[in-house]
Amino acid sequence: MSRAPARVGVVGAGIVGLAVARAVQTSRPATAVTVLDKEPGVALHQSGRNSGVVHAGVYYPPGSAKARLCLRGRGLLRELCERHGIAYEACGKLVVATGPGELDRLAELERRARLNGVPGLRRVGPAEMAEIEPHATGVAGLHSPATAIVDYADVARVLAAEVVGAGGEVRLGWPVTAIARRGAEVVVGSGREEAVVDRLVVCAGLQADLVARMAGDGHDPVILAFRGEYHRLRPGREHLVRALVYPVPDPAYPFLGVHFTRRVRGGVDVGPNAVLALAREGYRRAGFDAGELARIAATPGFWRLARRHWRVGLEELRTSLSTAAFVDRARRYIPELGVRDVEPAPAGVRAQALARDGSLVDDFVLGGDETVVTVRNAPSPAATSALAIAEEIVARLLGMAQQGRGP
Ligand SMILES: Cc1cc2nc3c(=O)[nH]c(=O)nc-3n(C[C@H](O)[C@H](O)[C@H](O)COP(=O)(O)OP(=O)(O)OC[C@H]3O[C@@H](n4cnc5c(N)ncnc54)[C@H](O)[C@@H]3O)c2cc1C
């Protein structure tokens, strides 16, 4: 085991960065921990703008970091919520196959889920589906009763309070603009200010590749930002969905498809779609950043992706431009849904890593070295998995990594 670092810095006060900060304090209480974030509050990007689903491990290839860390993360998250009185509701999820053409994919999903050890999983037919979700229709389904809902911003706020309570610092309004090595130290700069640490972890979400490169990490994978737009069921129509209703996902894409999500504070959201955003934090359709556009255009992997998947990209754009198209897609699962049953809800933007060959990177990816660890890909279910991802990063950072088990 290497010498314990006296000072650890974390870039990013999203759920992953805060979980890492907390895990460092738990395993090395004497370490001075500083979390640095450019925003005035915690969880203002992905961690505060997502579906709020605690995944049970249904989708992920057995043996992947996602499969392993989602299962462990869910358990740790549930304990944390219990300990702090954070609302956590195991409302269950129904994955719906709408026609015979989807049955093979549903069977593959079931196979994966069983290998992953998803608790309580059941294959259900139309009659049972009607008991679980009376307004959903399909030819077959998978029911995962352990899938839950939570507000990840609540979780992030509790983690930040724990970090501060244990003597750490969460420095907000502190955009990291430079990272340099000075001997064994790492100097993190924000304009004229600096923070000097012995180890640094970069958990910068939508800016992950840009901040990692400041630290001398490689160019790839790059981040593409995909806006996920939601609608919300209008009051009076919320009875259409009891808990969580999901499509059978297309394995060619890392996104799960438009679904229905009951929120832990009430209300039901429909979405998100996945539209390429022309700004890293492009929450609005009109959001546009010339620099980001130039970066996308100069990325060879992007053109490979576009050649392969332009049809799907256009279809996603159609659901962005037309509420009727959006509702049409969702109506496949809840046929009673009409355009007048929904109203717009705030969007989120996903950070999705793109490899040089034009493939969207499915699994979690860490980069960096022994001094600076960079989180290069932490898409869904990284909120569910955050506490387990943090354990692995801390093991690596503090020289306790298990051979061959890193994400
Ligand atoms: C629409 C949507 C739905 C999702 N649904 C789910 C779900 O239901 N369940 C699930 O498990 N996961 C879900 N996810 C994924 C999940 O939200 C993310 O994987 C997770 O929040 C990633 O956390 P993070 O801390 O890595 O990133 P973020 O929460 O994005 O945090 C990164 C932080 O880094 C900061 N930062 C960036 N650059 C700098 C800089 N230069 N200097 C200082 N600070 C910087 C940002 O301000 C930000 O606070 C969803 C994501 C989206 C977008």
The ligand as an SDF file (V2000), in Angstrom:
LIG
                    3D

 53 58  0  0  0  0  0  0  0  0999 V2000
  -31.6520   12.8790  -18.5760 C   0  0  0  0  0  0  0  0  0  0  0  0
  -30.8670   11.9570  -17.6910 C   0  0  0  0  0  0  0  0  0  0  0  0
  -31.5030   10.8880  -17.0430 C   0  0  0  0  0  0  0  0  0  0  0  0
  -30.7600   10.0290  -16.2280 C   0  0  0  0  0  0  0  0  0  0  0  0
  -31.4130    9.0910  -15.4810 N   0  0  0  0  0  0  0  0  0  0  0  0
  -30.7020    8.3580  -14.5860 C   0  0  0  0  0  0  0  0  0  0  0  0
  -31.3780    7.4660  -13.7000 C   0  0  0  0  0  0  0  0  0  0  0  0
  -32.5980    7.4090  -13.6590 O   0  0  0  0  0  0  0  0  0  0  0  0
  -30.6220    6.6900  -12.8700 N   0  0  0  0  0  0  0  0  0  0  0  0
  -29.2500    6.7520  -12.8710 C   0  0  0  0  0  0  0  0  0  0  0  0
  -28.6280    6.0120  -12.1090 O   0  0  0  0  0  0  0  0  0  0  0  0
  -28.6030    7.6170  -13.6710 N   0  0  0  0  0  0  0  0  0  0  0  0
  -29.3000    8.4330  -14.5000 C   0  0  0  0  0  0  0  0  0  0  0  0
  -28.6620    9.3390  -15.2860 N   0  0  0  0  0  0  0  0  0  0  0  0
  -27.1930    9.4160  -15.2290 C   0  0  0  0  0  0  0  0  0  0  0  0
  -26.7230   10.1660  -13.9990 C   0  0  0  0  0  0  0  0  0  0  0  0
  -27.4790   11.3250  -13.7770 O   0  0  0  0  0  0  0  0  0  0  0  0
  -25.2470   10.5080  -14.1840 C   0  0  0  0  0  0  0  0  0  0  0  0
  -24.5690    9.3400  -14.5760 O   0  0  0  0  0  0  0  0  0  0  0  0
  -24.6070   11.0300  -12.9050 C   0  0  0  0  0  0  0  0  0  0  0  0
  -25.3940   12.0710  -12.3740 O   0  0  0  0  0  0  0  0  0  0  0  0
  -23.1990   11.5000  -13.1880 C   0  0  0  0  0  0  0  0  0  0  0  0
  -22.7340   12.1940  -12.0480 O   0  0  0  0  0  0  0  0  0  0  0  0
  -21.4030   13.0240  -12.1110 P   0  0  0  0  0  0  0  0  0  0  0  0
  -21.1150   13.4870  -10.7430 O   0  0  0  0  0  0  0  0  0  0  0  0
  -20.3760   12.2110  -12.8350 O   0  0  0  0  0  0  0  0  0  0  0  0
  -21.7110   14.2380  -13.1230 O   0  0  0  0  0  0  0  0  0  0  0  0
  -22.4890   15.6130  -12.8900 P   0  0  0  0  0  0  0  0  0  0  0  0
  -23.6440   15.4640  -12.0050 O   0  0  0  0  0  0  0  0  0  0  0  0
  -22.7330   16.1680  -14.2520 O   0  0  0  0  0  0  0  0  0  0  0  0
  -21.4210   16.5130  -12.1320 O   0  0  0  0  0  0  0  0  0  0  0  0
  -20.2700   17.0240  -12.7530 C   0  0  0  0  0  0  0  0  0  0  0  0
  -19.8960   18.2920  -12.0140 C   0  0  0  0  0  0  0  0  0  0  0  0
  -18.6360   18.7670  -12.5140 O   0  0  0  0  0  0  0  0  0  0  0  0
  -18.6830   20.1760  -12.4940 C   0  0  0  0  0  0  0  0  0  0  0  0
  -17.6600   20.6910  -13.4120 N   0  0  0  0  0  0  0  0  0  0  0  0
  -17.5520   20.4600  -14.7390 C   0  0  0  0  0  0  0  0  0  0  0  0
  -16.4960   21.1210  -15.2400 N   0  0  0  0  0  0  0  0  0  0  0  0
  -15.9250   21.7840  -14.2110 C   0  0  0  0  0  0  0  0  0  0  0  0
  -14.7960   22.6500  -14.0990 C   0  0  0  0  0  0  0  0  0  0  0  0
  -14.0350   22.9710  -15.1550 N   0  0  0  0  0  0  0  0  0  0  0  0
  -14.5020   23.1600  -12.8840 N   0  0  0  0  0  0  0  0  0  0  0  0
  -15.2480   22.8600  -11.7950 C   0  0  0  0  0  0  0  0  0  0  0  0
  -16.3370   22.0530  -11.8520 N   0  0  0  0  0  0  0  0  0  0  0  0
  -16.6550   21.5200  -13.0390 C   0  0  0  0  0  0  0  0  0  0  0  0
  -20.1020   20.5010  -12.9310 C   0  0  0  0  0  0  0  0  0  0  0  0
  -20.4870   21.8090  -12.5550 O   0  0  0  0  0  0  0  0  0  0  0  0
  -20.8880   19.4240  -12.2210 C   0  0  0  0  0  0  0  0  0  0  0  0
  -21.3850   19.8470  -10.9700 O   0  0  0  0  0  0  0  0  0  0  0  0
  -29.3680   10.2190  -16.0930 C   0  0  0  0  0  0  0  0  0  0  0  0
  -28.7390   11.3120  -16.7150 C   0  0  0  0  0  0  0  0  0  0  0  0
  -29.4860   12.1880  -17.4730 C   0  0  0  0  0  0  0  0  0  0  0  0
  -28.8190   13.4040  -18.0430 C   0  0  0  0  0  0  0  0  0  0  0  0
  1  2  1  0
  2  3  1  0
  2 52  2  0
  3  4  2  0
  4  5  1  0
  4 50  1  0
  5  6  2  0
  6  7  1  0
  6 13  1  0
  7  8  2  0
  7  9  1  0
  9 10  1  0
 10 11  2  0
 10 12  1  0
 12 13  2  0
 13 14  1  0
 14 15  1  0
 14 50  1  0
 15 16  1  0
 16 17  1  0
 16 18  1  0
 18 19  1  0
 18 20  1  0
 20 21  1  0
 20 22  1  0
 22 23  1  0
 23 24  1  0
 24 25  2  0
 24 26  1  0
 24 27  1  0
 27 28  1  0
 28 29  2  0
 28 30  1  0
 28 31  1  0
 31 32  1  0
 32 33  1  0
 33 34  1  0
 33 48  1  0
 34 35  1  0
 35 36  1  0
 35 46  1  0
 36 37  1  0
 36 45  1  0
 37 38  2  0
 38 39  1  0
 39 40  1  0
 39 45  2  0
 40 41  1  0
 40 42  2  0
 42 43  1  0
 43 44  2  0
 44 45  1  0
 46 47  1  0
 46 48  1  0
 48 49  1  0
 50 51  2  0
 51 52  1  0
 52 53  1  0
M  END
$$$$
